[in-house]
Amino acid sequence: MPHNTTSFTASEAGISDLALSEFLAFKLGEEEYGIDILRVQEIRSFERPTRMANAPEHILGVVNLRGVIVPIVDMRIKFKLSPVNYDIFTVVIVLNIGARVVGMVVDGVSDVITLSPQQLRPVPEFSSAIGSDHLLAIGSLENRMLILIDIEKLMSSADLGLFPALVH
């Protein structure tokens, strides 16, 4: 039976945890994305990381965050967006992924958004730099649309190359 947009639920989008409703909104290029706020440890201003030899292009290097060595991933490079311009709005979102800490460079952070299950829409099937299995849903809020990312799946994916021990 086809679903109309008014009866769509989060479980139909493949989101099993209905409590997952608060997202940190951030910008990459012209698009706005959202990630589970519970994965965010902190937001820091961008500082040039120490480059690591033979690291993939999207891994800018590492920073020392209070004694923890944190890999820094530039999401614009990873998603093959227009040339990266680091400015005063560029920030690093520090994430807790399992027992690991990783930094994600984005163009800017806007706010924390609470979305109800009725505001979530399924992700359409198409080819993009972000695999559809790494996307949760499209969040719709007034005149804004957020692409909601399963940040744990994305950061631990084999193609990102961050956590080889986690890949089976």
N, C-alpha and C positions, 0 to 999 in steps of 0.2 A: 504494500500500500504506500503510495507516495506521501511524503510529509510536506505540509505547508510550513512556511517560515514561523508561524505563530506556535506550532506544536513541537518545534525542534528542541531536543534536549541535549545536554552536554554528553550524555552517554552515547548518543547517536553519532557524535563527532569523534568517538573513540577516547573520550576523556572519562576515565573510570572514577576519578576522585572528584565528586561534586563539591567538596570543600575547597578545591583548588580554585579560588576566585580572586585573589589579589595578585596583580601583575605589575612589575616595574616596567614602565613604558620608556623606550629609548629609540633614537633615530639612527638610521644608517642611510645616507643619501636622502632621498625624498620619502622613504618609507618609514613607518612607525611599527615597531615590534614590541612584544611583551614577553617577559619571562616570569616564572614563579618567584614571587618576592621572598619565599622561604629559602631559596637557593643563594640569595644575595647576602654576602658578608658585609661589604662596605662599597662605597663609591669614592674613587680617588681621582685627583687631577692627573693628567697624563704626564709621565716622565719617561724619557728614553730608557728602555731596558738594555741590559748587557746582552749583546748578540752572542748566540751560540753557533759554533761551527757546524755546517751541514744541516742546520735546522730548515724545515720547509719555509717558504717565503712568508706565509701567513703567521708563523710564530716569530714574533719580533725579537724575542730573547727572554730574559728572566729579570726579576727584581727581587730584592731582599725585603720582605714585609715582616718586620719584627722577628727576624730570625728564621722565617720560612721562605724558601726559594720558590717563587711563583712564576710559572710560564705565562707569557703574555701573548694572546692571540688577537690579531687585527682582523675583525670581522669584515671590514670593507675589502681587504685583500682576499680573504677566504671566499667571499661571495662574488668576487670579480666585479666589484662596483667601480665607478669612475675613480680617477687618481685620488689617493689619500692626501688630505690636507689636515695637518695637525694644528689646531688653533686653541684659543682659550676655552672653547666649549667641549673639546675632546676630553673624554673621561675613560677611566678604567673601572669596569664593574668587576669587583672581586667576588668570585663564586665559590661555594662549597659544593663539590661534585663527589659524592661518596666520601671517602676519607681524604680527598685531594682538594687543593686550593688552586684555582686558575683565574687569571685576569683576562677580561674581554674588552678590547678597545672599541668604543662606539663614538659616534659623532656628538652625542649629547643625550642626557637623561631628562625626561619631562616630569613625570609624576608617577604615583602609585594609583592604579585603577582597580576598582572592585567591579567585577562582572558577574551578573547572575547567569544561570544556565540559559535563560531566554535570550541573552545577548550574544550567545556563541553560535557560530555557523560552521558547517563543515568546510574543510579546505578543498577547493576544486582540484581536480587532477590536471596537472601540467608539469612540464619539465622546468626546473629552476635550479639555482645554485644550492638551495636548501632542499634536501630530499624530503619528499612528502611524509616519510616516516618520522621526520624530526619536527613536524608541525603538528600542533594540537588542534587548532581551530582558528577561525577569524573572529575576533571580538569586535562587536559593533556598539559604539557609544555615541549617541547624538550624531555629529557630523564627522566622527573619527572612526577609522578602522585600524585595528591592531592585528598584526600577524603574530599569533601566539606560538612560541617555539618551545619544544621540549628540550630545554637547555642541557639536561643531564644526558639524554640520548645523543644530542649533537656534539657535546664536548667529549664524550667517550667513544665516538664513532671512529672506526679505523682510518677513514680518510683524513681526519683532523690530525692524527698522529701524536696525540698528547699522552695517551695512557695505553701503551702497547700491552701491558700486563693485563688490562681489562678486556682485551679483544680475544674472543674465543674462536 
